[in-house]
Amino acid sequence: MGVTNLRARRLIDRLTNSARFVVLSSVAQFVIDMAIWSLTAIAASYARFEYQGHHDPFGATRSSVIRVLPIVLVVHALVGYVVGIYRRRWRYGSFDEVGGLVLATFITTSILFFLRFFDQSLNPFPRSVILISGFAGLCFVAASRYTWRLIREQLRRPTEQTAAKILVYGAGEGGIQMVNTLLRNPQSPYLPVGFLDDNPDTHRLSISGVPVLGGREQLSQARARTGATILLIAIPSADSAFIGDISARARELSMDVKVLPAVQNLNERPLDTSDIRDLTDEDLLGRRKVDIDLQQISDYLVNRRVMVTGAGGSIGSELCRQLARFNPAELIMLDRDESALHEVQLSIHGRALLDTPQTVLADLRDETTINHIFETRKPEVVFHAAALKHLPLLERYPLEAYQTNVLGTLTLLNAAQRVGVGVFVNISTDKAANPISVLGYSKRIAERVTASVGQTAKSGKYMSVRFGNVLGSRGSVLMSFRDQIAKGGPLTVTHRGVTRYFMTISEAVQLVIQAGAIGSSGEALVLDMGTPVSIYDVAKQLVANSGKPVEIEIVGLRAGEKVHEELFGEGEEDTRPRHPLISHVPVQPVDLGLLLPSPSDARETMLRIIAD
């Protein structure tokens, strides 16, 4: 039965969208409109004479109105054609077409009022009839279109036989837009059967024929009433705490949970069925709305030559994707990993032949090559995301951290200063605040080196941006936990009380770009990472979500690791003069003479530099 209904719907859909049907429906609508105008004119005239107590209201109607009815119909037909009603200028039954109907009716009645002055017959058609029949005709003509539109939409809706029932949480703009999209697509895999919203003003409303069944407290009743098996959280601006609460309630009822992308990932485009996706751990840990000033950002990125180092990394590649939206004159993507460059170019352009000047293969340690690149490409804005970042490995190889994170950064800064870069943004880490690890030492020194160059540069501004763990980045704790779960465990946690800051890559990069617009030389801009999250709790949540019997093993803190990370170092204050999620802290410059090119003990060298 379901297959038969689907075939019938597809046949009706093909017929109603065919060119022949469009012509026939236009002719049919013209005939219906003429019939409506005729009937309303006759009814209005009859009612007028009946109200006046005329002894023969129909006779008076016949002699005054029916005799001139052909003229009325010809006038309206011509006006309707010129305005566009009968040329399918607008989508059938749309508000735009209603506007055309109002205009056509106004013009028609105005012409009829004008012609009335020339009617010198014994029984001229009454002016009141022109006014009443015009208004009534407009209402009935619009109603006929609306009725047909409702019928078409009903025929195009997905059915219970072909689509899964879904409850939509959020009766705002995002939810309504998504429901309308689903209802207009007969191939939709979801059938909306109810809204939920915490705003009591929306309760008991019906939106596009879908009722609002209450708030989150009524989820259980709504599930039982509709038989829905899926809950869609249709609030793109929802943060992780909100999503966590709603999803927990839904899972208690054995409902699958779907979400829409965060508002900043929609790129101001309409929602589509393909935007509905499964709930991820990132949604539960690090999702929130980030407001950025597009004008400030555009002022320093549009039509500028922009370079991103470490372009193939997690942060660098997302930087490139978001920067491309601001139409830079040139986006220079630099990395030493050719495969990573291939991936980022493919993600931006859908092709990656690596045969354009956009991709640059180079190592920060090669000073000659870096200088040549800057002299020939002359970037105006630089985002320095290239770095070694794995803490345990750098504890074993401190010289590598020093050569890349410190000397490599200095090489870039010197090259940038020589060619007059306007904005230089050094990507730092929370481990640079009161550092106790090789990674923290090297990144703290990189902040101070950036501040030193910013102090002496003749032009441009040089700043650092500091933030914590990024969800979904390579080697992040979340990815490690997922891999361990896939292999059957155990999940390894260093300390039961360890906490970390989390932010999604997209959110972090948006704030990094904003920081480049509002920061000043010699500053470190610290991103608000929200509330620290217990890593042990994250591990438990991931195990629960997986449904697998995976154990969690406490392995102890590693060398250079803190129980609780810090965003601000000793003596740094949290001041936010320009943006509610970005703090500005001054960074003490460093004596560049202390930076040895080949130290015998890199760890001790970095400790001496920090102590200076």
Secondary structure as UniProt FT lines:
FT   HELIX           2..16
FT   HELIX           19..51
FT   TURN            52..53
FT   HELIX           57..64
FT   HELIX           66..68
FT   HELIX           69..83
FT   HELIX           85..87
FT   TURN            92..93
FT   HELIX           95..116
FT   TURN            117..118
FT   HELIX           127..156
FT   TURN            160..162
FT   STRAND          164..169
FT   HELIX           173..183
FT   TURN            186..187
FT   STRAND          190..196
FT   HELIX           200..202
FT   TURN            203..204
FT   STRAND          206..207
FT   TURN            208..209
FT   STRAND          210..212
FT   HELIX           216..218
FT   HELIX           219..226
FT   STRAND          230..233
FT   TURN            236..237
FT   HELIX           240..252
FT   TURN            253..254
FT   STRAND          256..259
FT   HELIX           263..265
FT   TURN            267..268
FT   HELIX           273..275
FT   STRAND          277..278
FT   HELIX           281..285
FT   HELIX           294..301
FT   TURN            302..303
FT   STRAND          305..309
FT   TURN            310..312
FT   HELIX           314..324
FT   TURN            325..326
FT   STRAND          330..335
FT   HELIX           338..349
FT   TURN            357..358
FT   STRAND          359..361
FT   TURN            364..365
FT   HELIX           367..377
FT   STRAND          381..384
FT   HELIX           391..396
FT   HELIX           398..401
FT   HELIX           402..408
FT   HELIX           409..419
FT   STRAND          423..427
FT   HELIX           430..432
FT   HELIX           438..456
FT   STRAND          461..466
FT   STRAND          469..471
FT   TURN            474..475
FT   HELIX           477..486
FT   TURN            487..488
FT   STRAND          491..493
FT   TURN            496..497
FT   STRAND          499..500
FT   STRAND          502..504
FT   HELIX           505..518
FT   TURN            521..522
FT   STRAND          523..527
FT   STRAND          533..534
FT   HELIX           535..546
FT   STRAND          552..554
FT   TURN            559..560
FT   TURN            570..571
FT   TURN            580..581
FT   STRAND          582..586
FT   HELIX           592..594
FT   HELIX           602..611
//
